[in-house]
Amino acid sequence: MIILAATPIGNLGDASARLVEALTVATVIASEDTRVTVHLLKALGIENRPQLISLHEHNERGKAAELVELARDQDVLVLSDAGMPTVSDPGFHLVDAAASAGVVVTALPGPSAVITALAVSGLPTDRFSFEGFLPRKPGDRRKALRDLADESRTMVFFESPNRLAASLADLAATLGEDRRAVVCRELTKFFEEVKRGTAIELAEWASGGVKGEICLVVAGATPRILDLGSGVEEVLALVADGARLKEAAVEVAAATGLSKRELYEAALKSRR
């Protein structure tokens, strides 16, 4: 089978007993960086020296078929440098290929920067979206943020420390200076820091330079309050642009807080 194994995101003490056992008996490990895997084995005091196969974003599509065939006869342990493979890391194409070939895929749960940042942020956790890395180019980054302007769920991003200040400035410019956000830096490590504030406050703070691994957690948009009549007009406008009535009602309900059932029924009635 294919075994996706979560590795520590900073603190070596977060390595699970199941991860240690899997590393101890593994015969084949596919890893994002084999040097990191060698270091992990040594740091955990594991003497096993399995076959190491490099699996990164540039070769994953080509390696997937080979690894799937290996997994028909033996377990293939899959590691990223930190956290769970496939989450902004290699692994998705391999899992897709394995599923298509009927090869079993399982996971050894463990550390996750996304969930850890969300948990400590102090922002709503009942509904959230993971948006990965924001685009590098300023224009593309601002467009991506504008596209998220009406997202009502808490959003989690990864960001480079070198781009954090610029991203926070763009966040303030596109989503509003008072949008709440949280910068989680060096999670689980000795210099862990959780900085909370508005987008503009955090942009000013980050302008002095920030180091380390960064997770950015951003509050969702406050639903717009409309009366039912105005909501129905928005639904019908979306339908005129090609959306299905049900989908349009769901979208307007999420953005405004109105009942999707009432929006749907009122819009349907108005079209008769």
PADO-249940 format. One record per residue (C-alpha): residue number from 0; residue in three letters; x, z, y. Coordinates in steps of 0.02 Angstrom, whole numbers. Each point is the difference from the previous one (the first is absolute). Layout:
<nodes>
n=NUM | res=Ala | c1=X | c3=Z | c2=Y
...
</nodes>
This chain:
<nodes>
n=0 | res=Met | c1=0 | c3=0 | c2=0
n=1 | res=Ile | c1=44 | c3=-5 | c2=185
n=2 | res=Ile | c1=23 | c3=175 | c2=72
n=3 | res=Leu | c1=-5 | c3=19 | c2=189
n=4 | res=Ala | c1=90 | c3=161 | c2=45
n=5 | res=Ala | c1=-6 | c3=88 | c2=169
n=6 | res=Thr | c1=169 | c3=66 | c2=58
n=7 | res=Pro | c1=38 | c3=131 | c2=134
n=8 | res=Ile | c1=-22 | c3=-58 | c2=180
n=9 | res=Gly | c1=134 | c3=120 | c2=61
n=10 | res=Asn | c1=6 | c3=166 | c2=-91
n=11 | res=Leu | c1=76 | c3=-17 | c2=-174
n=12 | res=Gly | c1=-99 | c3=153 | c2=-54
n=13 | res=Asp | c1=-157 | c3=-106 | c2=4
n=14 | res=Ala | c1=55 | c3=-97 | c2=-155
n=15 | res=Ser | c1=-135 | c3=37 | c2=-129
n=16 | res=Ala | c1=34 | c3=58 | c2=-177
n=17 | res=Arg | c1=-79 | c3=-162 | c2=-62
n=18 | res=Leu | c1=118 | c3=-103 | c2=108
n=19 | res=Val | c1=152 | c3=94 | c2=-67
n=20 | res=Glu | c1=-60 | c3=-24 | c2=-178
n=21 | res=Ala | c1=-31 | c3=-186 | c2=28
n=22 | res=Leu | c1=172 | c3=-25 | c2=77
n=23 | res=Thr | c1=80 | c3=94 | c2=-144
n=24 | res=Val | c1=-74 | c3=-112 | c2=-136
n=25 | res=Ala | c1=-15 | c3=-167 | c2=92
n=26 | res=Thr | c1=88 | c3=-150 | c2=-75
n=27 | res=Val | c1=-45 | c3=-121 | c2=141
n=28 | res=Ile | c1=-25 | c3=41 | c2=183
n=29 | res=Ala | c1=-52 | c3=-129 | c2=129
n=30 | res=Ser | c1=42 | c3=70 | c2=171
n=31 | res=Glu | c1=-2 | c3=-53 | c2=181
n=32 | res=Asp | c1=183 | c3=46 | c2=19
n=33 | res=Thr | c1=99 | c3=38 | c2=-158
n=34 | res=Arg | c1=128 | c3=99 | c2=102
n=35 | res=Val | c1=-136 | c3=119 | c2=56
n=36 | res=Thr | c1=-56 | c3=19 | c2=-181
n=37 | res=Val | c1=176 | c3=42 | c2=-57
n=38 | res=His | c1=11 | c3=130 | c2=138
n=39 | res=Leu | c1=-168 | c3=74 | c2=-52
n=40 | res=Leu | c1=55 | c3=15 | c2=-182
n=41 | res=Lys | c1=159 | c3=88 | c2=51
n=42 | res=Ala | c1=-89 | c3=115 | c2=124
n=43 | res=Leu | c1=-123 | c3=54 | c2=-135
n=44 | res=Gly | c1=139 | c3=28 | c2=-126
n=45 | res=Ile | c1=-65 | c3=-134 | c2=-117
n=46 | res=Glu | c1=134 | c3=-76 | c2=-113
n=47 | res=Asn | c1=-108 | c3=-143 | c2=-64
n=48 | res=Arg | c1=68 | c3=-171 | c2=52
n=49 | res=Pro | c1=-142 | c3=-125 | c2=-26
n=50 | res=Gln | c1=5 | c3=-186 | c2=35
n=51 | res=Leu | c1=-30 | c3=-21 | c2=186
n=52 | res=Ile | c1=-89 | c3=-154 | c2=66
n=53 | res=Ser | c1=-12 | c3=-33 | c2=186
n=54 | res=Leu | c1=-180 | c3=-27 | c2=59
n=55 | res=His | c1=-18 | c3=-25 | c2=187
n=56 | res=Glu | c1=-108 | c3=-99 | c2=120
n=57 | res=His | c1=109 | c3=-155 | c2=-11
n=58 | res=Asn | c1=3 | c3=-18 | c2=-190
n=59 | res=Glu | c1=-159 | c3=86 | c2=-61
n=60 | res=Arg | c1=-102 | c3=-158 | c2=-28
n=61 | res=Gly | c1=140 | c3=-75 | c2=-105
n=62 | res=Lys | c1=35 | c3=160 | c2=-97
n=63 | res=Ala | c1=-181 | c3=46 | c2=-38
n=64 | res=Ala | c1=-20 | c3=-112 | c2=-153
n=65 | res=Glu | c1=165 | c3=60 | c2=-74
n=66 | res=Leu | c1=-47 | c3=183 | c2=21
n=67 | res=Val | c1=-174 | c3=-27 | c2=-71
n=68 | res=Glu | c1=76 | c3=-76 | c2=-157
n=69 | res=Leu | c1=120 | c3=148 | c2=-15
n=70 | res=Ala | c1=-148 | c3=118 | c2=17
n=71 | res=Arg | c1=-85 | c3=-76 | c2=-152
n=72 | res=Asp | c1=132 | c3=82 | c2=-112
n=73 | res=Gln | c1=59 | c3=152 | c2=101
n=74 | res=Asp | c1=-44 | c3=105 | c2=150
n=75 | res=Val | c1=64 | c3=-63 | c2=167
n=76 | res=Leu | c1=16 | c3=135 | c2=132
n=77 | res=Val | c1=-25 | c3=-65 | c2=179
n=78 | res=Leu | c1=72 | c3=93 | c2=150
n=79 | res=Ser | c1=6 | c3=-29 | c2=187
n=80 | res=Asp | c1=129 | c3=84 | c2=110
n=81 | res=Ala | c1=-126 | c3=136 | c2=46
n=82 | res=Gly | c1=-183 | c3=33 | c2=-35
n=83 | res=Met | c1=-115 | c3=-104 | c2=-108
n=84 | res=Pro | c1=45 | c3=-181 | c2=-44
n=85 | res=Thr | c1=-120 | c3=-132 | c2=69
n=86 | res=Val | c1=-40 | c3=101 | c2=159
n=87 | res=Ser | c1=96 | c3=-101 | c2=131
n=88 | res=Asp | c1=129 | c3=-19 | c2=-138
n=89 | res=Pro | c1=28 | c3=-121 | c2=-146
n=90 | res=Gly | c1=-115 | c3=10 | c2=-149
n=91 | res=Phe | c1=-163 | c3=-86 | c2=46
n=92 | res=His | c1=45 | c3=-171 | c2=-72
n=93 | res=Leu | c1=67 | c3=82 | c2=-159
n=94 | res=Val | c1=-160 | c3=100 | c2=-25
n=95 | res=Asp | c1=-105 | c3=-155 | c2=33
n=96 | res=Ala | c1=99 | c3=-99 | c2=-128
n=97 | res=Ala | c1=-10 | c3=141 | c2=-128
n=98 | res=Ala | c1=-188 | c3=17 | c2=22
n=99 | res=Ser | c1=-22 | c3=-188 | c2=-22
n=100 | res=Ala | c1=106 | c3=4 | c2=-158
n=101 | res=Gly | c1=-93 | c3=147 | c2=-75
n=102 | res=Val | c1=149 | c3=118 | c2=12
n=103 | res=Val | c1=-44 | c3=182 | c2=33
n=104 | res=Val | c1=46 | c3=72 | c2=171
n=105 | res=Thr | c1=2 | c3=187 | c2=33
n=106 | res=Ala | c1=72 | c3=113 | c2=134
n=107 | res=Leu | c1=91 | c3=166 | c2=17
n=108 | res=Pro | c1=-77 | c3=73 | c2=159
n=109 | res=Gly | c1=109 | c3=86 | c2=127
n=110 | res=Pro | c1=59 | c3=3 | c2=180
n=111 | res=Ser | c1=-85 | c3=-116 | c2=125
n=112 | res=Ala | c1=50 | c3=-14 | c2=182
n=113 | res=Val | c1=-171 | c3=-71 | c2=43
n=114 | res=Ile | c1=-100 | c3=145 | c2=-73
n=115 | res=Thr | c1=124 | c3=131 | c2=60
n=116 | res=Ala | c1=-8 | c3=-63 | c2=179
n=117 | res=Leu | c1=-189 | c3=-10 | c2=-4
n=118 | res=Ala | c1=-14 | c3=176 | c2=-69
n=119 | res=Val | c1=109 | c3=82 | c2=134
n=120 | res=Ser | c1=-63 | c3=-107 | c2=146
n=121 | res=Gly | c1=-151 | c3=104 | c2=45
n=122 | res=Leu | c1=-103 | c3=-160 | c2=17
n=123 | res=Pro | c1=-154 | c3=-36 | c2=-108
n=124 | res=Thr | c1=44 | c3=-32 | c2=-182
n=125 | res=Asp | c1=-170 | c3=-41 | c2=-74
n=126 | res=Arg | c1=23 | c3=-186 | c2=35
n=127 | res=Phe | c1=164 | c3=-87 | c2=39
n=128 | res=Ser | c1=89 | c3=-166 | c2=-9
n=129 | res=Phe | c1=183 | c3=-36 | c2=-36
n=130 | res=Glu | c1=64 | c3=-142 | c2=110
n=131 | res=Gly | c1=182 | c3=-9 | c2=-57
n=132 | res=Phe | c1=129 | c3=-52 | c2=130
n=133 | res=Leu | c1=-55 | c3=-69 | c2=168
n=134 | res=Pro | c1=69 | c3=-174 | c2=41
n=135 | res=Arg | c1=174 | c3=-4 | c2=77
n=136 | res=Lys | c1=-38 | c3=-122 | c2=141
n=137 | res=Pro | c1=-88 | c3=80 | c2=150
n=138 | res=Gly | c1=-134 | c3=-134 | c2=15
n=139 | res=Asp | c1=-43 | c3=6 | c2=-185
n=140 | res=Arg | c1=2 | c3=190 | c2=4
n=141 | res=Arg | c1=-122 | c3=10 | c2=146
n=142 | res=Lys | c1=-116 | c3=-125 | c2=-85
n=143 | res=Ala | c1=2 | c3=103 | c2=-160
n=144 | res=Leu | c1=-45 | c3=155 | c2=100
n=145 | res=Arg | c1=-139 | c3=-90 | c2=94
n=146 | res=Asp | c1=-72 | c3=-52 | c2=-167
n=147 | res=Leu | c1=-9 | c3=185 | c2=-45
n=148 | res=Ala | c1=-81 | c3=54 | c2=163
n=149 | res=Asp | c1=-169 | c3=34 | c2=-82
n=150 | res=Glu | c1=70 | c3=76 | c2=-160
n=151 | res=Ser | c1=-88 | c3=168 | c2=-17
n=152 | res=Arg | c1=106 | c3=66 | c2=-142
n=153 | res=Thr | c1=163 | c3=94 | c2=25
n=154 | res=Met | c1=143 | c3=-125 | c2=-14
n=155 | res=Val | c1=172 | c3=28 | c2=-78
n=156 | res=Phe | c1=148 | c3=-111 | c2=41
n=157 | res=Phe | c1=184 | c3=-6 | c2=-48
n=158 | res=Glu | c1=116 | c3=-35 | c2=146
n=159 | res=Ser | c1=185 | c3=-23 | c2=33
n=160 | res=Pro | c1=75 | c3=134 | c2=113
n=161 | res=Asn | c1=74 | c3=-141 | c2=105
n=162 | res=Arg | c1=-173 | c3=-73 | c2=35
n=163 | res=Leu | c1=-100 | c3=161 | c2=11
n=164 | res=Ala | c1=2 | c3=18 | c2=190
n=165 | res=Ala | c1=-52 | c3=-182 | c2=25
n=166 | res=Ser | c1=-137 | c3=14 | c2=-131
n=167 | res=Leu | c1=-69 | c3=158 | c2=79
n=168 | res=Ala | c1=1 | c3=-83 | c2=172
n=169 | res=Asp | c1=-95 | c3=-148 | c2=-73
n=170 | res=Leu | c1=-119 | c3=121 | c2=-85
n=171 | res=Ala | c1=-37 | c3=84 | c2=167
n=172 | res=Ala | c1=-24 | c3=-169 | c2=85
n=173 | res=Thr | c1=-118 | c3=-72 | c2=-131
n=174 | res=Leu | c1=-95 | c3=149 | c2=-71
n=175 | res=Gly | c1=4 | c3=112 | c2=153
n=176 | res=Glu | c1=124 | c3=124 | c2=71
n=177 | res=Asp | c1=-103 | c3=148 | c2=-60
n=178 | res=Arg | c1=-14 | c3=-58 | c2=-182
n=179 | res=Arg | c1=61 | c3=144 | c2=-108
n=180 | res=Ala | c1=150 | c3=-32 | c2=-111
n=181 | res=Val | c1=128 | c3=93 | c2=-104
n=182 | res=Val | c1=181 | c3=-46 | c2=-36
n=183 | res=Cys | c1=61 | c3=71 | c2=-166
n=184 | res=Arg | c1=189 | c3=-9 | c2=-12
n=185 | res=Glu | c1=114 | c3=37 | c2=-148
n=186 | res=Leu | c1=-142 | c3=66 | c2=-108
n=187 | res=Thr | c1=55 | c3=128 | c2=-132
n=188 | res=Lys | c1=178 | c3=-1 | c2=68
n=189 | res=Phe | c1=96 | c3=138 | c2=90
n=190 | res=Phe | c1=-36 | c3=-73 | c2=173
n=191 | res=Glu | c1=-184 | c3=-36 | c2=-31
n=192 | res=Glu | c1=-98 | c3=-14 | c2=162
n=193 | res=Val | c1=-185 | c3=-29 | c2=36
n=194 | res=Lys | c1=-32 | c3=-49 | c2=181
n=195 | res=Arg | c1=-182 | c3=-7 | c2=57
n=196 | res=Gly | c1=-71 | c3=-66 | c2=164
n=197 | res=Thr | c1=-82 | c3=-147 | c2=85
n=198 | res=Ala | c1=72 | c3=-174 | c2=-17
n=199 | res=Ile | c1=75 | c3=4 | c2=175
n=200 | res=Glu | c1=73 | c3=174 | c2=-24
n=201 | res=Leu | c1=84 | c3=-51 | c2=-162
n=202 | res=Ala | c1=63 | c3=-163 | c2=77
n=203 | res=Glu | c1=85 | c3=99 | c2=137
n=204 | res=Trp | c1=73 | c3=121 | c2=-128
n=205 | res=Ala | c1=65 | c3=-140 | c2=-112
n=206 | res=Ser | c1=80 | c3=-94 | c2=146
n=207 | res=Gly | c1=147 | c3=120 | c2=-11
n=208 | res=Gly | c1=39 | c3=-61 | c2=-176
n=209 | res=Val | c1=-59 | c3=57 | c2=-170
n=210 | res=Lys | c1=93 | c3=0 | c2=-166
n=211 | res=Gly | c1=-53 | c3=7 | c2=-182
n=212 | res=Glu | c1=-140 | c3=-64 | c2=-111
n=213 | res=Ile | c1=-162 | c3=-15 | c2=99
n=214 | res=Cys | c1=-185 | c3=6 | c2=-43
n=215 | res=Leu | c1=-122 | c3=-27 | c2=142
n=216 | res=Val | c1=-178 | c3=66 | c2=-18
n=217 | res=Val | c1=-130 | c3=-59 | c2=127
n=218 | res=Ala | c1=-176 | c3=63 | c2=29
n=219 | res=Gly | c1=-140 | c3=-123 | c2=-30
n=220 | res=Ala | c1=-108 | c3=-68 | c2=140
n=221 | res=Thr | c1=-149 | c3=102 | c2=56
n=222 | res=Pro | c1=-157 | c3=-96 | c2=-50
n=223 | res=Arg | c1=-87 | c3=-84 | c2=147
n=224 | res=Ile | c1=-174 | c3=68 | c2=33
n=225 | res=Leu | c1=-130 | c3=-136 | c2=23
n=226 | res=Asp | c1=-186 | c3=-1 | c2=-12
n=227 | res=Leu | c1=-77 | c3=-91 | c2=-148
n=228 | res=Gly | c1=-49 | c3=-151 | c2=104
n=229 | res=Ser | c1=177 | c3=-28 | c2=62
n=230 | res=Gly | c1=66 | c3=26 | c2=-175
n=231 | res=Val | c1=-117 | c3=-132 | c2=-69
n=232 | res=Glu | c1=62 | c3=-122 | c2=134
n=233 | res=Glu | c1=178 | c3=29 | c2=-61
n=234 | res=Val | c1=-54 | c3=-28 | c2=-180
n=235 | res=Leu | c1=-85 | c3=-163 | c2=43
n=236 | res=Ala | c1=151 | c3=-58 | c2=100
n=237 | res=Leu | c1=110 | c3=28 | c2=-154
n=238 | res=Val | c1=-125 | c3=-94 | c2=-108
n=239 | res=Ala | c1=3 | c3=-145 | c2=125
n=240 | res=Asp | c1=189 | c3=-4 | c2=-23
n=241 | res=Gly | c1=-21 | c3=-21 | c2=-187
n=242 | res=Ala | c1=-9 | c3=177 | c2=-69
n=243 | res=Arg | c1=-129 | c3=48 | c2=-130
n=244 | res=Leu | c1=-137 | c3=112 | c2=67
n=245 | res=Lys | c1=42 | c3=146 | c2=-115
n=246 | res=Glu | c1=185 | c3=-9 | c2=41
n=247 | res=Ala | c1=-37 | c3=-10 | c2=187
n=248 | res=Ala | c1=-111 | c3=154 | c2=-10
n=249 | res=Val | c1=136 | c3=97 | c2=-91
n=250 | res=Glu | c1=131 | c3=-50 | c2=130
n=251 | res=Val | c1=-107 | c3=48 | c2=150
n=252 | res=Ala | c1=-53 | c3=163 | c2=-83
n=253 | res=Ala | c1=183 | c3=48 | c2=-28
n=254 | res=Ala | c1=44 | c3=-39 | c2=181
n=255 | res=Thr | c1=-149 | c3=84 | c2=81
n=256 | res=Gly | c1=-61 | c3=139 | c2=-114
n=257 | res=Leu | c1=-172 | c3=-80 | c2=-15
n=258 | res=Ser | c1=-88 | c3=-7 | c2=-169
n=259 | res=Lys | c1=48 | c3=-157 | c2=-96
n=260 | res=Arg | c1=-171 | c3=1 | c2=-86
n=261 | res=Glu | c1=-94 | c3=7 | c2=166
n=262 | res=Leu | c1=114 | c3=-134 | c2=74
n=263 | res=Tyr | c1=-28 | c3=-114 | c2=-150
n=264 | res=Glu | c1=-188 | c3=22 | c2=-4
n=265 | res=Ala | c1=-20 | c3=-20 | c2=189
n=266 | res=Ala | c1=112 | c3=-155 | c2=2
n=267 | res=Leu | c1=-93 | c3=-74 | c2=-148
n=268 | res=Lys | c1=-167 | c3=31 | c2=85
n=269 | res=Ser | c1=58 | c3=-80 | c2=162
n=270 | res=Arg | c1=48 | c3=-161 | c2=-92
n=271 | res=Arg | c1=-173 | c3=-24 | c2=-76
</nodes>
